[in-house]
Amino acid sequence: MLKWLRSWFAKGPGNHPASTDFDAIKSEVERVLELDLSSDESREEHGGFVLNVLRRLDVEIENIRRQANGYPANPISALVWVNGAGYGNLARALTGHFQNAGWLKREENASALWAKVTLAVCSHYHHMVGPAMLANADCHDRLGNADRAGDMYGGVVKDFAFIADDWANEPDPPHDEDRLALESLQTAIERLLTRGVRDLDGMDLASIQAQAETVLSRPRLDQPQEDG
């Protein structure tokens, strides 16, 4: 699943030393999260440390990707999965931190790591893949890499469209995880439609968008209903 998307993030650093303790990486990431990186002066002062943390995180995530060995098609150890999910949370936190600081270059770096590790250990969880892929695609959009972003949006549509189709045949509203996945699908379609893309490998984007909207419009079972 998502094999061709994984290939975009398959290339890692040249050297892959023995794994660093997860807590050590977590501690360094937390130090970055405490920094105010909204000014050029702060970025210049802390830029070396930030880049080193990202590089160390990249090495660890590449080790996880290799150890995952194509999961879920192949078995994975519990430790590799847990560490992978943990590194994903760290990369996601860094993505949001850099976004809030307006540091687009580092936001792209962090979101790429987030997507890479998510595809390595959680590729069958569409509600986790979608936000990571969209975050990185959005960075490429803002960096002017329109073709790269468009390919990523297209990848989300191709791999998520079946979820809308499956739920279209069900009377109930989608559960929370598929709701999140459908929202990612909608976002990807909207980004493609704004580019003038109406058809994707024979898929009618407007039709898929309408299908997803219909499913998402169903009231949740835990929501109170209005009086008639």
C-alpha positions as CSV (number, residue, x, y, z in Angstrom):
1,M,0.0,0.0,0.0
2,L,1.3,3.5,-0.9
3,K,4.5,1.8,-2.2
4,W,5.1,4.4,-4.9
5,L,4.6,7.2,-2.4
6,R,7.1,5.5,-0.1
7,S,9.7,5.7,-2.8
8,W,9.8,9.5,-2.7
9,F,11.1,9.3,0.9
10,A,13.3,6.2,0.5
11,K,16.6,7.9,0.1
12,G,18.2,8.7,3.4
13,P,21.6,9.8,4.7
14,G,24.7,8.0,3.5
15,N,25.7,6.6,6.9
16,H,23.4,4.7,9.2
17,P,25.1,4.3,12.6
18,A,23.6,2.2,15.5
19,S,20.4,3.6,16.8
20,T,20.5,6.4,19.3
21,D,18.4,6.2,22.4
22,F,14.9,7.5,21.6
23,D,14.8,9.6,24.8
24,A,18.0,11.4,23.7
25,I,16.5,12.4,20.4
26,K,13.3,13.4,22.1
27,S,15.2,15.6,24.6
28,E,16.9,17.4,21.7
29,V,13.7,17.9,19.8
30,E,12.1,19.3,23.0
31,R,14.9,21.9,23.2
32,V,14.2,23.0,19.6
33,L,10.5,23.3,20.5
34,E,11.3,25.7,23.3
35,L,13.2,28.0,20.9
36,D,11.7,31.2,19.4
37,L,12.8,30.8,15.8
38,S,10.7,33.6,14.3
39,S,13.5,36.0,13.7
40,D,16.6,35.8,11.4
41,E,18.8,36.5,14.4
42,S,17.4,33.5,16.3
43,R,17.7,31.2,13.3
44,E,21.3,32.3,12.8
45,E,22.1,31.7,16.5
46,H,20.4,28.3,16.7
47,G,20.5,27.2,13.1
48,G,23.4,24.8,13.5
49,F,21.8,23.0,16.5
50,V,18.4,22.8,14.7
51,L,20.0,21.3,11.6
52,N,21.9,18.8,13.6
53,V,18.8,17.7,15.4
54,L,17.0,17.2,12.1
55,R,19.9,15.3,10.7
56,R,20.0,13.0,13.7
57,L,16.3,12.5,13.5
58,D,16.7,11.7,9.8
59,V,19.3,9.0,10.5
60,E,17.0,7.4,13.1
61,I,14.0,7.5,10.8
62,E,16.0,6.0,8.0
63,N,17.1,3.2,10.3
64,I,13.4,2.6,11.2
65,R,12.5,2.6,7.5
66,R,15.0,-0.1,6.8
67,Q,14.1,-2.2,9.8
68,A,10.4,-1.9,8.9
69,N,11.1,-4.0,5.8
70,G,8.0,-3.1,3.9
71,Y,5.6,-3.3,6.8
72,P,2.7,-4.2,6.9
73,A,3.4,-6.7,4.0
74,N,6.2,-8.1,6.2
75,P,6.3,-8.5,10.0
76,I,7.8,-5.8,12.2
77,S,9.1,-5.8,15.8
78,A,7.1,-4.0,18.4
79,L,10.1,-1.8,19.3
80,V,10.6,-0.7,15.7
81,W,6.9,0.2,15.4
82,V,6.8,2.1,18.7
83,N,9.9,4.0,18.0
84,G,8.7,4.8,14.5
85,A,5.4,6.1,15.8
86,G,7.3,8.1,18.4
87,Y,9.6,9.7,15.8
88,G,6.6,10.5,13.7
89,N,5.1,12.5,16.7
90,L,8.4,14.3,17.1
91,A,8.6,15.2,13.4
92,R,5.0,16.4,13.5
93,A,5.7,18.6,16.5
94,L,8.7,20.1,14.7
95,T,6.6,20.7,11.6
96,G,4.1,22.7,13.5
97,H,6.8,24.6,15.4
98,F,8.6,25.7,12.3
99,Q,5.3,26.6,10.6
100,N,4.3,28.8,13.5
101,A,7.8,30.4,13.3
102,G,7.4,31.0,9.6
103,W,10.6,29.0,8.8
104,L,9.4,27.3,5.7
105,K,12.7,25.6,4.8
106,R,12.9,23.7,8.1
107,E,9.1,23.1,8.0
108,E,9.6,21.2,4.8
109,N,12.5,19.2,6.3
110,A,10.5,18.2,9.3
111,S,7.3,17.4,7.3
112,A,9.3,15.2,5.0
113,L,10.6,13.2,8.0
114,W,7.1,13.0,9.3
115,A,5.8,11.6,6.0
116,K,8.8,9.3,5.7
117,V,8.4,7.6,9.0
118,T,4.6,7.5,8.8
119,L,4.8,5.7,5.5
120,A,7.4,3.3,7.0
121,V,5.4,2.1,10.0
122,C,1.8,3.4,9.5
123,S,1.1,3.2,5.8
124,H,-2.1,1.3,6.4
125,Y,-3.5,4.0,8.6
126,H,-4.8,6.5,6.1
127,H,-5.8,9.0,8.8
128,M,-2.2,9.2,9.8
129,V,-0.7,9.2,6.3
130,G,-3.0,11.9,4.9
131,P,-2.0,14.8,7.3
132,A,1.7,14.0,6.9
133,M,1.5,13.9,3.1
134,L,-0.5,17.1,2.9
135,A,1.8,18.9,5.2
136,N,4.8,18.1,3.0
137,A,2.9,18.8,-0.2
138,D,1.8,22.2,1.2
139,C,5.4,23.1,1.9
140,H,6.4,22.3,-1.6
141,D,3.5,24.4,-2.9
142,R,4.8,27.4,-0.9
143,L,8.4,26.7,-2.0
144,G,7.2,26.9,-5.6
145,N,7.6,23.2,-6.3
146,A,4.2,22.9,-7.9
147,D,4.9,19.7,-9.8
148,R,6.1,17.9,-6.7
149,A,3.1,19.1,-4.7
150,G,0.7,18.1,-7.4
151,D,2.1,14.6,-7.6
152,M,1.7,14.3,-3.9
153,Y,-1.9,15.5,-3.9
154,G,-2.6,13.1,-6.7
155,G,-1.0,10.3,-4.8
156,V,-3.4,10.9,-1.8
157,V,-6.4,10.9,-4.2
158,K,-5.4,7.7,-5.8
159,D,-4.8,5.9,-2.6
160,F,-7.7,7.4,-0.6
161,A,-10.6,7.4,-3.1
162,F,-11.7,3.9,-2.3
163,I,-12.6,5.0,1.2
164,A,-15.2,7.4,-0.1
165,D,-16.5,4.7,-2.4
166,D,-16.7,2.1,0.4
167,W,-18.6,4.5,2.7
168,A,-21.0,5.6,0.0
169,N,-22.6,2.1,0.2
170,E,-23.0,2.3,4.0
171,P,-25.9,4.1,5.7
172,D,-23.9,5.2,8.8
173,P,-21.5,8.1,9.2
174,P,-17.8,7.2,9.0
175,H,-15.9,6.5,12.2
176,D,-13.3,9.1,13.3
177,E,-10.3,7.6,11.6
178,D,-12.0,7.3,8.2
179,R,-13.5,10.8,8.7
180,L,-10.0,12.2,9.0
181,A,-8.9,10.2,5.9
182,L,-11.8,11.6,3.9
183,E,-11.0,15.1,5.0
184,S,-7.5,14.6,3.7
185,L,-8.9,13.3,0.4
186,Q,-11.1,16.4,0.1
187,T,-8.2,18.7,0.7
188,A,-6.1,16.9,-1.9
189,I,-8.9,17.1,-4.5
190,E,-9.5,20.8,-3.8
191,R,-5.8,21.5,-4.3
192,L,-5.9,19.7,-7.6
193,L,-9.1,21.4,-8.8
194,T,-7.5,24.8,-8.1
195,R,-4.8,23.7,-10.6
196,G,-7.4,23.0,-13.2
197,V,-7.0,19.2,-12.8
198,R,-10.4,17.6,-13.3
199,D,-9.4,14.1,-14.3
200,L,-6.7,11.9,-12.7
201,D,-5.9,8.7,-14.5
202,G,-9.6,8.4,-15.5
203,M,-10.9,9.4,-12.0
204,D,-13.4,12.2,-12.0
205,L,-12.3,14.4,-9.2
206,A,-15.5,16.4,-8.9
207,S,-17.5,13.1,-8.6
208,I,-15.2,11.8,-5.9
209,Q,-15.3,15.1,-4.0
210,A,-19.1,15.1,-4.1
211,Q,-19.1,11.5,-2.8
212,A,-16.8,12.3,0.1
213,E,-18.9,15.4,0.9
214,T,-22.0,13.3,1.1
215,V,-20.5,10.8,3.4
216,L,-19.0,13.5,5.7
217,S,-22.3,15.4,5.8
218,R,-24.0,12.5,7.6
219,P,-24.6,13.5,11.3
220,R,-22.4,11.7,13.8
221,L,-24.2,9.2,16.0
222,D,-23.0,11.1,19.1
223,Q,-24.3,14.5,17.9
224,P,-27.6,15.8,19.2
225,Q,-30.2,16.2,16.4
226,E,-32.1,19.4,15.8
227,D,-35.8,19.4,16.5
228,G,-37.9,19.3,13.4
